[in-house]
Amino acid sequence: MFARPVLEGQVAVVTGGGTGLGLEISRQFLLHGASVVLASRSEEHLAAGQDALKALGGSVMTFALDVRDVRGIEALREAVLERFGRIDILVNNAAGNFIRPAETLPIKGWNAVIDIVLNGSFYCSQILGQPMIEQKSGRILNILATYAWTGGPGTIHSACAKAGVLAMTRTLAVEWARYNIRVNAVAPGPFDTEGARQRLWPTESLRQAITSGIPLGRFATPEEVARICLFLVSPFADYLTGECVVVDGGAWLGKGIGNIAARLDELDSLLGPRRGKG
């Protein structure tokens, strides 16, 4: 993406880094010179992720982590500092999500998503941010979703959690600017991974229903989202903080007018004759 390794000498920790978007973010960081720490609850995902990145060269470390576990995050911090001596970038990508109407959402499910997405992002930011504060530099990137501000059917648990992370992004951007720590977010629309296909559009009809609401007419690829993440933690975004970049093919804008974009030709033919009546 860039002509030079813009993250050379940097150390990046990516939670949820063993699969999907987290793995692609890690790949982009590695390609551009960073040492990468993959953190995930799943040892299997970590092993597979490390294997996938091995051919790229560079330094990859893995660490089994549940972001709800404060002591585990503290242990991760110490392990990274022991190996690399610094932490420059944190990507809060760990998430838990499933579609469920509010009236049937189990309290346990609500608590789990809030704990992983909101609490986990704060725990990681506070604990892994300490070395950034001490070295007077760092970047934190939070992975959100547009329903953090629009809401969305079946997502009350995740929407509320990510709305909290959006508020955290903006708050930390102001509080930690004095330490030269930039804090931003990315809000991807649906992107095509095996996990998403299983959880969110398990049938072709559901897939088509979702893509019909995207003005660009398709899902993003993880690489397209990861490139934006790379930009936000690179020196090219050194004056950008407290922002949330939406990468959704125009989907949330289309929702604002009831997703009539797909029927504009029909509407134009219906309304056209009336325009000349002044």
Phi, psi and omega in degrees: 000312177256155183284345180226161181285090190290347179248020183301130180083359181269154178241123184241132174253127181238112176280152188060034191271359185275342184216171169054224183297319180301319179292320179292322175299315179300320180296316179296319179297316181296317179299334183252025164101354183280153162273137189239137175247114176272124177241130182201153176290333189264116175299324179297315179295322180297315180296316180294320179295318178297319177298319182294330183267348188303320184294343182279348185077196181077185185251123179233127177242145176241151180209123178286122188212133165256117187293352175278352186259102183300317180296325177296320179293321177298320178294322176299313179304313182293322180294319179292317180295324179295322183277317189248339179083358183196163170226121183254328188224135171235128172248113177274092185246346181299137184207162171221129183205149174199155181274126179201129176300148184302324186288343179244007181289121177295143177303323179299321178293318176302309183298321182297315182291317177301318183293317181287308190282307184277302182296315181300320179294322178291314180304312182296319180296315182293314186282313180281345176284342181302312176298327178295318178298316181293324181269000178059039174191150177167167177221133176240132180234123181254135179265119185245203174204153184295337178289359171299332178240341178267340193072173179184142182299134177080007185235023188301322181293312181288321180298317180293319180296315183287331173298321176296321179292326176297316177297321178297319179304311184289324180293311180295327178302322179281312184296319188262005175300328181294342176262009183061037175254120177266138182230117181226177180218158172234135178243094179284150164280192178299133174232151195274104172227166180299318179298317179296319180298323181285321187269325194247327177220071183289347178239158180295325180295322176293320179300314181294325179297322180286314182293336178293340178267006180254116182308323178282354168078015181202165172284157170285162169262153176305325180296321180297321178289317183297328179295324176293320177300317178300313178303316186293333178262000182272167176298342180291348179243029186297340180252017182249120177208150180077014184255156173236116181266125180269129179233080187221018178065021180086008189299314185287334175292320178298324179297332182297339177242030175072022181053050176273357184303322183290346183242023183295324179298317179297315180296322180297319180292329180283320186270338184309308182299333183284337185293331183281358184274354175053000000 
